Amino acid sequence: MLLSAGRGERLRPITDTTPKPLVEVRGRPLIEYHLERVRQAGITEIVINLGWLGDEILEHVGSGERFGVNVVYSPEGENILETGGGIHRALPMLGREPFVVINADIFTDMPLPDGRLDADDLGHLVLVPRPAFRDHGDFSRQGSRVSNKEPRDLTFSGVAIYRPEFFADCEPGRFPLAPMLRAAADERRLSGSVYDGIWQDVGTVDRLNAMNRT
């Protein structure tokens, strides 16, 4: 699943007319990098949620055929459901096995994580070293476990694997994912890996401009 519904407030005025996943980095829309990486990993069935300017994403990506994948859409309209609500709404399209979720507004050369999870794990997060623009991280890691304990010097990359069961007790509607991740980490039911290659949250005009200068 590619998370593509957000408004991209910090990238305004660019995102007033262009949805964040179609913002160009080094000459290509962000979402094209993800579609290419997913196909190279052997995954051809993709769900994209749509919100702000979603029709433009639909027009650009279409069925996914020209990218070598098959794309279906989970439209959220004007009532964007946040990460948790958006994934929960798309569950019927995602099947019964663990699935990969990628924030469509990141730029990275990260390979997709291995889809296998230990029997008791609800998910796997790919973490990155805390970037300079953040004054604190999201998590730490204890062995292979994602942890909320200090020092939280790792940032969630926006790339993860989840079991559908992780969302089994959720109600339809708008809700964030972060509290669920923290609770699962406290229960030691989230594994984690660290990626120290190219990764950038294309979250502001300054960061976008810096990336396009390199």
Secondary structure, 3 states (H helix, E strand, C coil): CEECCCCCHHHCCHHHHCCHHHCEECCEEHHHHHHHHHHHCCCCEEEEEECCCHHHHHHHHCCCHHHCCEEEEEECCCCCCHHHHHHHHHHHHHCCCCEEEEECCEEECCCCCCCCCCCCCCEEEEEEECCCCCCCCCEEEECCEEECCCCCCEEEEEEEEECHHHHCCCCCCCCCCHHHHHHHHHCCCEEEEECCCCEEECCCHHHHHHHHHC
